[in-house]
Amino acid sequence: MSAVQEKVAAGKVVEFSYRITDRHGEVVEQVDLPLSMVFMRHNRLYDVVEKALVGCRVGDEVSVGVPAAESAWGEADANLILVQDIEHVPPPYRQIGQEAQFQAENGEIKTFRVTRVTADSVTLDGNHPFAGQTMTFHVKVLAIRDASKDELLHGIASGAPDSVGGATIH
């Protein structure tokens, strides 16, 4: 008789890897090193992703679309898109993908990315690169175990479920 395989559920430590793809299916972020979390306890996975993982077993992979409105990156804000005359932009910042930091009067520092360069202007975007987009999270379950009392209390996994030595999401 074989042992019952664990399922992802609240109070379990789940070890996983993930990748995020954009609307074109291009991978925009990938983490192959195992991450671990106490499932459904102060984690950084989006609710829609966690709900899709409930009941999964080791080896299962889920793919879930996370709309901009339900995510940390939100909708694009037109007020964070600046078009500057090219002569006011130093040459190192006249290339798509370059980043520049600006400080507001209140001391807040904001990073802007160069998204367009023409003969006359440079467009800088202070929105999150995923703003306004539905991104698809592909999460693969690598290991599952019961959380310790301390892990349940703090909501943080104290170590990897196996000897791989994975990272922990805080």
N, C-alpha and C positions, 0 to 999 in steps of 0.2 A: 504494500500500500504506500503510495507516495504522499509526501507532505503537501499541505495546501499552500499554494503560492500566494504570497502577500499581495494585497491590492492597495492602491493609493487611496488614502482616506485621512480625515482629520486626525491629528495626533501621531501620524507616521512621519519619520524622517525619510524624505525622498531625495535620491541622488539622480541628477539628470544632466543632459547637455541640450543645447538648443541652437537654432539659427533663425534669423529673421529675414524674410524676403519681401521685396516691394511688389507693387501691382503688376510688374513685368516678370516676376519670378526670379529676379536677380537677388543674390544673397548680399545683404547690406551689413549683417553682423552675424558672427558665428562664434560659439564657445564650445570647444571640444573637450576641454578639461572638465571633469565632473564638478558640478555645483551641488550643494545640498541645502535643504531647508526643512523646517518643521512645517508640515503641510497645513495650510489654512491658519497660520499664525504670524501676522505682521510681516508678510513676505512682499517681495517686489514683483511677483508675477501678477498679471492682470486677472481680475475675477473671472473673466470669460475663459482664460487659459486654465486657471485652477479648476473651474467647473468641468472643463473637458477632460482633465486628468483623473477625476474621481472614478475609481473602479479599474483604472489601468493596472497592468502588471509589468514586471521587468521585461524589457524588450519592446514594449508598446511605444508607438509614436503617435502624437496627435498634431494636427495642423489646424490652427484657429486664426481667423481674421480678427484683428483688433482695430476697430474704427478710431479715427483721430479723436472724435468727441469723447471716447471712453478711455483715452490714454493720457500719459503724461505730456506728450508732445502737442496735443490739442490741434485746433484749427489754425491755419496760417493767418497771421495778423498783418494786414497791408501796411500798418504804421511801422513795421519793423523791416520794411524794404526801402532801401535808400539808393537813389541814382545820383552819382557824383560826376561832375565834369572830369574827364580824364586828367586834365592838367593839375587838378587838386589831389590826385591820388599818386602816392609815391610808386615808382616803377615796380618794386617787389610785389605790390598788391594789385597789379594789373593782369593777374592770371587767375582763371577759374579754379576754385578750390582753395585759394589762399584764405587765411583767416586773419582778421584784425580785431583787436579788443578796444572798446571805447568805454569811458567811464562817465556816468551820468552825474549830475550835480549832487545827487544824494549819496554818491560814492559807489553805487552799484556798477559792477563791470559786466558788460555784455559782449559776447563774441558774435561777430558777423562774418559770413562766408561770401566770397566773391562768386556770384552765380552767372554773371554775364559781363562780357567786355566787348565794346565796339570801338570804332575809331574815335568816338567823341565822349564815351561815358563808361563808367564802371558801376555795376549793380551789386550792392551788398545786401545780404539777407540775414537778419537777426533771429529768424524763426528756427526752431529745431529742424534738422534736415528731414524728419519724417512728418512735419506739420502738414495737416490737411489730407493725409494719406491713410488708407487702411493698410496696415502691415500684417503679414501672416507670420505667426510664431509656430515653429516646428519644434516640438519638445519630445525628446526620447527619454524614457524612464530607464535608468541604469541599475538602481537598487532601491529597496524599500525595507525599512525596519521600524520597530516600535521606538518611539521617542522616550528618553529617560524623563524622570520627574523634573529634573533641572531644565532640560530642554523644553518641556511643556510649560514650565513656569516662565522662562525667558523668551520663548518663541524662537530660539536660535539653536541650530544644530551644532553640537560640540565637536563633531568630527565626521569623517566620511564613514558610510556604512560598511566599507571594506578596507582593504589595505592600499587602495589607490592613492589615498591622501588628497581627496578633492577639496576644492575651495567651498566656502560657505557664503550664502547670500545673507546679508544683514540688513 
